[in-house]
Amino acid sequence: MITITVIMATLLELIDTTIVNVSLPQIMGNLGATLSEVGWVITGYAVANVIILPMSAWLGMRFGRKKYFMASILIFTLSSFFCGNAESIETLVFFRIIQGLAGGGLLSTSQTILVETWPKEQIGMATALFGLGVVVGPTVGPTIGGYITYHLNWSWIFYVNIPLGVLGLSMSYYFLKDTPGEKEKKIDWWGILLLAIGIGSLQMLLEKGEEEGWLESNFIAGLMLISALGIVGFIWRELSVDNPIVDLRVLRNKDLAVGMVTSFVLGVGLYASVFIYPIFAQNLLGFTSLKTGELLFPGGLATVFMMPIVGLLLKNKFPPQILATLGFILFFVFTDMLSRSTLETGESDFFWPLIIRGLCMSMCFVPLTSLALSGLEGKDIAQGAGMNNMMRQLGGSFGIAIITTMINHRVAFHRNHLIENISEYNPVSMERFQLMWRGFMSQGIDSNTAQQMTFKSLDGLVTRQSYLLAYMDAFHIVGVLMLCALPLIFLHRYSRDIRLPMDAH
């Protein structure tokens, strides 16, 4: 029952990272918001989420893990109600930030409770069950969001959290073990402030960088400076006080330090692949948001099926490095298959690639998380879980920011290259031009108008092909990045015995 309770909380938090994406056009129309304004519905949640993640261990110790967990569920549920009830974009963004602060507390606290609850020989299974929320949540979010928005309206993507939140709160009260808080310790207010400034600014510049033109914008340049100063100040502060808000000394554990890097790469793959696919399917192939979401669902089921199997393999001392290696290779296979798509690609062509993605994500997440946390003990478990989750979220933000910028540059590159081949000296392009021109004239259109329409049609074809090639480049680059990260896996100590952190010596 404890396991069901914390998985429910994890799913609640992570589904909400992507459930809003497909509803943004309806929110814009309903609240009269611009595209840049409605973007803060996602940005505000992500910034709040990544700020609270590394602090969640300290908050759990300060107030007691059960109390903090229940408070997070309660605040998340209440803010969901107010999000659905919002009558202005400013109100919606405000309560999304509150929701993100509460949700970040749920994520790491859930993982810590699972690791501390399960028997020491079954940490792999505990991590697998936690991974259901981490991998399935962002994947099925667009599916659920598309279905709700299509059949009801955008407010219900928030209202559906309310009954689940009430149920999670009740189960937490009855099944979770209470732990005392440590209120006598002095609060590291400077650490909290510097963390919020440094990590918050970093997340914000990643979310808004491409939209604002990166260094062409004074706003983004300022965020870069503030982020750098905030992070450096935060690191100095946390290493110089007795009761830090985030104990960075835990990074002396080599497995956690390496694990945070691999989690960052995993975040890039997890979020960037979910980001590219819907845009490609809807903008170029003409799929509806509902159909795009439905195509992701079988991959989510594949993850659900594979997670317990990976957990059992780890329980039976199958080397986690081998599982993670297979997962990274399968992820490259998934991206390679999608990088061969065309404008004629149909729904059935996505089935197996997305199934492979679902399988490989479970094979990556569970072993890497187990390796990262297996050398920790006591209160370091919560610290490590919070920092590891933060790095995965930041990896996702970096991945989306880099991929968005790359797509825009590659579209321009491919467009220039394709236009070079459209000239009166190229018999192929001239043949296509003549064919289209005569086609318009056969409809009774005069010669000059038909010529203008032909140029516009050719321009449209070039634009679509440019975007297709750019998306294919993006899939390929994400896959290659995962392959390049393979050596990092073998920097972990090689052991068939993945022990519970509290049992490690």
C-alpha positions as CSV (number, residue, x, y, z in Angstrom):
1,M,0.0,0.0,0.0
2,I,2.9,2.3,0.7
3,T,4.2,1.6,-2.8
4,I,0.9,2.3,-4.5
5,T,0.6,5.6,-2.5
6,V,4.0,7.0,-3.5
7,I,3.7,5.8,-7.2
8,M,0.3,7.6,-7.4
9,A,2.0,10.8,-6.1
10,T,4.9,10.5,-8.6
11,L,2.5,10.0,-11.5
12,L,0.4,13.0,-10.4
13,E,3.5,15.2,-10.4
14,L,5.1,14.0,-13.6
15,I,2.0,13.7,-15.8
16,D,1.4,17.4,-15.1
17,T,4.8,18.3,-16.6
18,T,3.5,17.4,-20.1
19,I,-0.4,17.2,-19.8
20,V,-0.7,20.9,-20.4
21,N,1.3,21.0,-23.7
22,V,-1.6,19.9,-26.0
23,S,-4.1,22.2,-24.3
24,L,-2.1,25.5,-24.8
25,P,-4.1,26.6,-27.9
26,Q,-7.4,26.3,-26.1
27,I,-6.0,28.0,-23.0
28,M,-4.8,30.9,-25.2
29,G,-8.3,31.3,-26.8
30,N,-10.2,31.0,-23.5
31,L,-8.1,33.3,-21.4
32,G,-7.1,35.7,-24.2
33,A,-3.4,35.1,-23.7
34,T,-0.5,35.5,-26.2
35,L,1.8,32.6,-27.1
36,S,4.6,34.0,-24.9
37,E,2.2,34.5,-22.0
38,V,0.8,31.0,-22.2
39,G,4.4,29.6,-22.3
40,W,4.8,30.6,-18.7
41,V,2.2,28.0,-17.8
42,I,4.9,25.4,-18.6
43,T,7.9,27.5,-17.6
44,G,6.5,28.5,-14.2
45,Y,5.9,24.9,-13.3
46,A,9.3,23.7,-14.5
47,V,11.2,26.5,-12.7
48,A,9.4,25.8,-9.4
49,N,9.9,22.1,-9.8
50,V,13.7,22.2,-10.3
51,I,14.2,24.7,-7.5
52,I,12.4,22.6,-4.9
53,L,13.9,19.2,-5.9
54,P,17.4,19.6,-4.2
55,M,15.7,21.2,-1.1
56,S,13.2,18.3,-0.6
57,A,15.5,16.2,1.5
58,W,16.1,19.1,3.9
59,L,12.4,19.9,4.1
60,G,11.6,16.2,4.8
61,M,14.0,16.2,7.7
62,R,12.9,19.5,9.0
63,F,9.2,18.8,9.2
64,G,9.1,15.0,9.1
65,R,8.9,13.1,5.9
66,K,5.3,12.0,6.3
67,K,4.1,15.5,7.1
68,Y,6.0,17.1,4.3
69,F,4.8,14.4,1.8
70,M,1.1,15.0,2.9
71,A,1.5,18.8,2.8
72,S,2.9,18.5,-0.8
73,I,-0.1,16.4,-1.9
74,L,-2.5,18.8,-0.2
75,I,-0.9,21.9,-1.8
76,F,-0.7,20.2,-5.2
77,T,-4.4,19.3,-5.1
78,L,-5.6,22.7,-3.9
79,S,-3.5,24.5,-6.5
80,S,-4.9,22.1,-9.2
81,F,-8.4,23.3,-8.3
82,F,-7.3,26.9,-8.5
83,C,-5.5,26.3,-11.9
84,G,-8.7,24.8,-13.3
85,N,-10.7,27.7,-11.9
86,A,-8.4,30.5,-13.2
87,E,-10.0,33.3,-15.1
88,S,-6.8,35.0,-16.2
89,I,-3.5,33.9,-17.5
90,E,-1.7,35.6,-14.5
91,T,-3.8,33.6,-12.0
92,L,-3.1,30.3,-13.9
93,V,0.6,30.9,-14.0
94,F,0.7,31.8,-10.3
95,F,-1.0,28.6,-9.2
96,R,1.1,26.5,-11.7
97,I,4.2,27.8,-9.8
98,I,2.6,26.7,-6.5
99,Q,1.7,23.4,-8.1
100,G,5.3,23.0,-9.3
101,L,6.8,23.7,-5.8
102,A,4.5,21.1,-4.3
103,G,5.1,18.6,-7.1
104,G,8.9,18.7,-6.7
105,G,8.5,17.7,-3.1
106,L,6.4,14.7,-4.1
107,L,9.0,13.4,-6.6
108,S,12.1,13.0,-4.4
109,T,10.2,12.2,-1.2
110,S,8.4,9.3,-3.0
111,Q,11.6,7.8,-4.1
112,T,13.2,8.1,-0.7
113,I,10.2,6.5,1.0
114,L,10.3,3.6,-1.5
115,V,14.0,3.0,-1.0
116,E,13.7,3.0,2.8
117,T,10.6,0.8,2.8
118,W,11.5,-2.1,0.6
119,P,13.8,-4.9,1.7
120,K,17.5,-4.3,1.0
121,E,17.8,-7.0,-1.6
122,Q,15.0,-5.5,-3.7
123,I,16.2,-2.0,-4.3
124,G,16.1,-2.7,-8.0
125,M,12.4,-3.5,-7.9
126,A,11.7,-0.4,-5.7
127,T,13.5,1.8,-8.3
128,A,11.6,0.1,-11.1
129,L,8.3,0.9,-9.5
130,F,9.3,4.5,-9.0
131,G,10.5,4.6,-12.6
132,L,6.9,3.8,-13.7
133,G,6.0,7.3,-12.7
134,V,9.2,9.0,-14.0
135,V,9.1,7.5,-17.5
136,V,5.4,6.8,-18.0
137,G,4.2,10.2,-16.6
138,P,5.8,12.5,-19.2
139,T,5.0,10.0,-21.9
140,V,1.3,9.5,-21.3
141,G,0.7,13.2,-20.2
142,P,0.0,14.4,-23.8
143,T,-2.3,11.4,-24.4
144,I,-4.4,12.2,-21.3
145,G,-4.2,15.9,-22.0
146,G,-5.3,15.5,-25.6
147,Y,-8.2,13.2,-24.7
148,I,-9.5,15.5,-21.9
149,T,-9.2,18.7,-24.0
150,Y,-10.9,17.0,-27.0
151,H,-13.9,15.7,-25.1
152,L,-14.2,18.3,-22.2
153,N,-12.1,21.5,-21.9
154,W,-8.7,22.5,-20.6
155,S,-9.9,23.1,-17.0
156,W,-10.4,19.3,-16.5
157,I,-6.7,18.5,-17.0
158,F,-6.3,20.1,-13.6
159,Y,-9.6,19.0,-12.0
160,V,-8.7,15.3,-12.6
161,N,-5.9,15.7,-10.0
162,I,-8.4,16.4,-7.2
163,P,-9.9,13.0,-6.6
164,L,-6.5,11.4,-7.0
165,G,-5.0,13.9,-4.6
166,V,-7.7,13.3,-2.0
167,L,-7.1,9.5,-2.3
168,G,-3.3,9.9,-2.1
169,L,-3.7,12.1,1.0
170,S,-5.9,9.6,2.7
171,M,-3.6,6.7,1.9
172,S,-0.6,8.7,3.1
173,Y,-2.2,9.3,6.4
174,Y,-3.1,5.7,7.0
175,F,-0.1,3.8,5.5
176,L,3.0,6.0,5.8
177,K,5.2,5.9,8.9
178,D,5.7,9.2,10.7
179,T,9.2,10.5,11.2
180,P,10.1,13.3,13.6
181,G,11.3,16.6,12.3
182,E,14.6,18.4,13.3
183,K,13.3,21.9,14.1
184,E,16.1,22.8,16.4
185,K,18.6,23.3,13.6
186,K,19.2,26.7,12.2
187,I,17.7,27.4,8.7
188,D,20.1,28.2,5.9
189,W,18.2,31.1,4.5
190,W,21.1,32.3,2.3
191,G,21.3,28.8,0.8
192,I,17.6,28.8,0.0
193,L,17.8,32.2,-1.6
194,L,21.0,31.4,-3.7
195,L,19.5,28.1,-4.8
196,A,16.3,29.8,-6.0
197,I,18.2,32.5,-7.8
198,G,20.8,30.2,-9.4
199,I,18.8,27.2,-10.4
200,G,15.6,29.2,-11.1
201,S,17.4,31.6,-13.5
202,L,19.1,28.6,-15.2
203,Q,15.8,26.8,-15.8
204,M,14.2,30.0,-17.0
205,L,16.9,30.9,-19.5
206,L,16.6,27.3,-20.9
207,E,12.9,27.6,-21.2
208,K,12.9,31.1,-22.8
209,G,16.3,31.2,-24.5
210,E,15.3,30.2,-28.1
211,E,12.1,32.3,-28.0
212,E,14.1,35.4,-26.9
213,G,17.1,34.9,-29.3
214,W,19.6,33.8,-26.7
215,L,22.5,36.3,-26.4
216,E,20.7,38.7,-28.7
217,S,18.4,39.4,-25.8
218,N,19.5,41.4,-22.8
219,F,17.0,39.5,-20.7
220,I,18.6,36.1,-21.5
221,A,22.2,37.5,-21.1
222,G,21.1,38.9,-17.7
223,L,19.7,35.5,-16.7
224,M,23.0,33.8,-17.6
225,L,24.9,36.2,-15.4
226,I,22.5,35.9,-12.5
227,S,22.4,32.1,-12.9
228,A,26.2,31.8,-12.9
229,L,26.6,34.1,-9.8
230,G,23.8,32.4,-8.0
231,I,25.1,28.8,-8.6
232,V,28.7,29.7,-7.6
233,G,27.5,31.5,-4.5
234,F,25.2,28.6,-3.6
235,I,28.1,26.1,-3.9
236,W,30.4,28.3,-1.8
237,R,27.6,28.8,0.9
238,E,26.7,25.1,1.1
239,L,30.3,24.0,1.5
240,S,31.0,26.5,4.3
241,V,28.0,26.1,6.7
242,D,27.3,23.4,9.2
243,N,23.6,22.8,8.3
244,P,23.4,23.3,4.5
245,I,20.0,23.3,2.8
246,V,21.6,20.9,0.3
247,D,24.6,18.8,1.5
248,L,26.9,18.9,-1.5
249,R,29.4,16.8,0.4
250,V,27.4,13.8,-0.5
251,L,28.9,14.1,-4.0
252,R,32.1,12.6,-2.6
253,N,30.3,9.3,-3.4
254,K,31.6,8.5,-6.8
255,D,28.5,6.5,-7.9
256,L,26.2,9.4,-7.1
257,A,28.4,11.9,-8.9
258,V,28.6,9.8,-12.0
259,G,24.9,8.9,-11.7
260,M,23.9,12.6,-11.8
261,V,25.8,13.0,-15.1
262,T,24.1,9.9,-16.6
263,S,20.7,11.1,-15.2
264,F,21.3,14.4,-17.0
265,V,21.9,12.6,-20.3
266,L,18.8,10.4,-19.7
267,G,16.8,13.5,-19.1
268,V,17.9,14.9,-22.5
269,G,16.8,11.7,-24.2
270,L,13.5,11.3,-22.3
271,Y,12.2,14.8,-22.7
272,A,13.7,15.7,-26.1
273,S,12.2,12.6,-27.8
274,V,8.8,13.4,-26.3
275,F,9.2,17.0,-27.5
276,I,10.2,16.3,-31.1
277,Y,7.7,13.6,-31.9
278,P,4.4,15.4,-31.3
279,I,5.5,18.5,-33.2
280,F,6.6,16.4,-36.2
281,A,3.4,14.3,-36.1
282,Q,1.0,17.3,-35.9
283,N,2.8,20.0,-37.8
284,L,4.0,18.0,-40.8
285,L,2.0,14.8,-40.9
286,G,-1.3,16.4,-39.9
287,F,-2.1,14.1,-36.9
288,T,-4.6,15.5,-34.4
289,S,-3.4,16.0,-30.8
290,L,-5.6,13.1,-29.7
291,K,-4.2,10.8,-32.3
292,T,-0.6,11.9,-31.5
293,G,-1.2,11.1,-27.8
294,E,-2.9,7.7,-28.6
295,L,0.2,6.7,-30.6
296,L,2.4,7.2,-27.5
297,F,0.2,5.0,-25.3
298,P,1.5,1.5,-26.4
299,G,5.0,2.7,-25.6
300,G,3.8,3.6,-22.2
301,L,2.4,0.1,-21.8
302,A,5.7,-1.3,-22.9
303,T,7.4,0.6,-20.1
304,V,4.9,-0.7,-17.5
305,F,5.6,-4.2,-18.8
306,M,9.4,-3.9,-18.8
307,M,9.9,-2.1,-15.4
308,P,9.1,-5.1,-13.2
309,I,11.2,-7.4,-15.4
310,V,14.2,-5.1,-15.0
311,G,13.6,-5.0,-11.3
312,L,13.6,-8.8,-11.1
313,L,16.8,-9.0,-13.2
314,L,18.5,-6.6,-10.8
315,K,17.2,-8.5,-7.8
316,N,18.8,-11.7,-9.3
317,K,22.1,-9.8,-9.6
318,F,22.1,-9.2,-13.3
319,P,24.8,-6.5,-14.0
320,P,23.0,-3.1,-14.1
321,Q,25.8,-1.7,-16.4
322,I,24.8,-4.3,-19.1
323,L,21.1,-3.4,-18.8
324,A,21.8,0.3,-19.1
325,T,24.1,-0.3,-22.1
326,L,21.4,-2.3,-23.9
327,G,18.9,0.5,-23.1
328,F,21.2,3.2,-24.6
329,I,21.7,1.2,-27.7
330,L,18.0,0.5,-28.1
331,F,17.3,4.2,-27.7
332,F,19.7,4.9,-30.6
333,V,17.7,2.3,-32.6
334,F,14.5,4.1,-31.8
335,T,15.9,7.5,-32.9
336,D,17.5,6.0,-36.0
337,M,14.1,4.5,-37.1
338,L,12.3,7.8,-36.7
339,S,15.2,9.7,-38.5
340,R,14.2,7.8,-41.6
341,S,10.7,9.1,-41.7
342,T,9.1,10.8,-44.7
343,L,6.1,13.1,-45.3
344,E,4.2,9.9,-46.2
345,T,5.0,8.2,-42.9
346,G,1.7,6.8,-41.4
347,E,0.4,5.9,-38.0
348,S,1.5,2.3,-38.2
349,D,5.1,3.4,-38.9
350,F,5.4,4.8,-35.3
351,F,4.2,1.7,-33.5
352,W,7.5,-0.2,-33.2
353,P,9.8,2.8,-32.7
354,L,7.7,4.0,-29.8
355,I,7.5,0.5,-28.3
356,I,11.3,0.3,-28.5
357,R,11.5,3.7,-26.7
358,G,9.2,2.4,-24.0
359,L,11.3,-0.7,-23.4
360,C,14.7,1.1,-23.5
361,M,13.7,3.9,-21.1
362,S,13.0,1.3,-18.4
363,M,16.3,-0.4,-19.1
364,C,18.1,2.9,-18.7
365,F,16.3,4.5,-15.8
366,V,16.2,1.6,-13.3
367,P,19.8,0.5,-13.4
368,L,21.3,4.0,-13.6
369,T,19.2,5.2,-10.6
370,S,20.0,2.0,-8.6
371,L,23.7,2.5,-9.3
372,A,23.6,6.2,-8.3
373,L,21.9,5.6,-5.0
374,S,23.2,2.2,-3.9
375,G,26.2,3.6,-2.1
376,L,24.3,6.0,0.1
377,E,23.1,5.6,3.6
378,G,20.9,7.3,6.2
379,K,19.9,10.9,5.4
380,D,22.2,10.9,2.3
381,I,19.5,8.8,0.5
382,A,17.1,11.7,0.4
383,Q,19.9,14.2,-0.5
384,G,21.1,12.0,-3.4
385,A,17.6,11.3,-4.7
386,G,16.7,15.0,-4.8
387,M,19.9,16.0,-6.6
388,N,19.6,13.1,-9.0
389,N,16.1,14.0,-9.9
390,M,17.1,17.7,-10.3
391,M,19.8,16.7,-12.8
392,R,17.3,14.6,-14.8
393,Q,14.9,17.5,-15.0
394,L,17.7,20.0,-15.9
395,G,18.8,17.5,-18.6
396,G,15.3,17.6,-20.1
397,S,15.3,21.4,-20.1
398,F,18.8,21.5,-21.7
399,G,17.7,18.9,-24.2
400,I,14.6,20.8,-25.3
401,A,16.4,24.1,-25.5
402,I,19.3,22.7,-27.6
403,I,17.0,20.7,-29.9
404,T,14.7,23.7,-30.4
405,T,17.6,25.9,-31.4
406,M,19.1,23.2,-33.6
407,I,15.9,22.6,-35.4
408,N,15.5,26.3,-36.3
409,H,19.1,26.5,-37.6
410,R,18.8,23.3,-39.5
411,V,15.5,24.4,-41.1
412,A,17.4,27.5,-42.5
413,F,20.3,25.3,-43.6
414,H,18.2,22.8,-45.5
415,R,16.0,25.5,-47.0
416,N,18.9,27.3,-48.5
417,H,20.3,24.0,-49.8
418,L,17.0,23.0,-51.4
419,I,16.4,26.4,-53.0
420,E,19.8,26.2,-54.7
421,N,18.5,23.3,-56.7
422,I,15.4,25.1,-57.9
423,S,16.5,27.0,-61.1
424,E,15.9,27.1,-64.8
425,Y,19.1,25.1,-65.2
426,N,17.8,22.1,-63.3
427,P,15.7,20.0,-65.6
428,V,14.0,18.2,-62.7
429,S,12.8,21.3,-61.0
430,M,11.7,22.9,-64.3
431,E,9.7,19.7,-65.1
432,R,8.0,20.0,-61.7
433,F,7.3,23.7,-62.2
434,Q,5.8,23.1,-65.7
435,L,3.6,20.3,-64.4
436,M,2.2,22.4,-61.5
437,W,1.8,25.4,-63.7
438,R,-0.2,23.5,-66.3
439,G,-2.2,21.9,-63.5
440,F,-3.3,25.4,-62.3
441,M,-4.0,26.6,-65.8
442,S,-6.2,23.5,-66.5
443,Q,-8.5,24.8,-63.8
444,G,-9.2,27.9,-65.8
445,I,-6.6,30.1,-64.0
446,D,-4.8,32.7,-66.2
447,S,-1.1,32.3,-66.9
448,N,0.3,35.0,-64.5
449,T,-1.8,33.9,-61.6
450,A,-1.0,30.2,-62.2
451,Q,2.7,31.1,-62.2
452,Q,2.4,32.9,-58.9
453,M,0.4,30.0,-57.4
454,T,3.1,27.6,-58.6
455,F,5.9,29.6,-56.9
456,K,3.9,29.6,-53.7
457,S,3.3,25.9,-53.9
458,L,7.0,25.2,-54.5
459,D,7.8,27.4,-51.6
460,G,5.4,25.4,-49.4
461,L,7.0,22.1,-50.6
462,V,10.5,23.4,-49.8
463,T,9.4,24.6,-46.3
464,R,7.9,21.2,-45.5
465,Q,10.9,19.3,-46.7
466,S,13.2,21.7,-44.7
467,Y,11.3,21.0,-41.5
468,L,11.2,17.3,-42.2
469,L,15.0,17.1,-42.7
470,A,15.5,19.3,-39.5
471,Y,13.3,17.0,-37.4
472,M,15.2,13.9,-38.8
473,D,18.5,15.6,-37.8
474,A,17.1,16.2,-34.3
475,F,16.2,12.6,-33.8
476,H,19.6,11.4,-35.1
477,I,21.5,13.8,-32.8
478,V,19.6,12.8,-29.7
479,G,20.4,9.2,-30.4
480,V,24.1,9.8,-31.1
481,L,24.3,11.7,-27.8
482,M,23.0,8.7,-25.9
483,L,25.6,6.5,-27.6
484,C,28.4,8.9,-26.8
485,A,27.4,8.7,-23.1
486,L,27.8,5.0,-22.9
487,P,31.4,5.1,-21.4
488,L,29.9,7.0,-18.4
489,I,28.0,3.9,-17.4
490,F,31.2,1.9,-16.8
491,L,32.6,4.6,-14.5
492,H,30.3,3.1,-11.8
493,R,31.9,0.4,-9.6
494,Y,31.1,-2.9,-11.1
495,S,29.1,-5.1,-8.8
496,R,26.3,-7.6,-9.3
497,D,25.0,-6.8,-5.8
498,I,23.0,-3.6,-5.8
499,R,22.6,-3.0,-2.1
500,L,20.2,-0.6,-0.3
501,P,22.0,2.7,0.5
502,M,21.3,2.2,4.3
503,D,23.1,-1.2,4.2
504,A,26.2,0.1,2.4
505,H,29.5,0.2,4.2
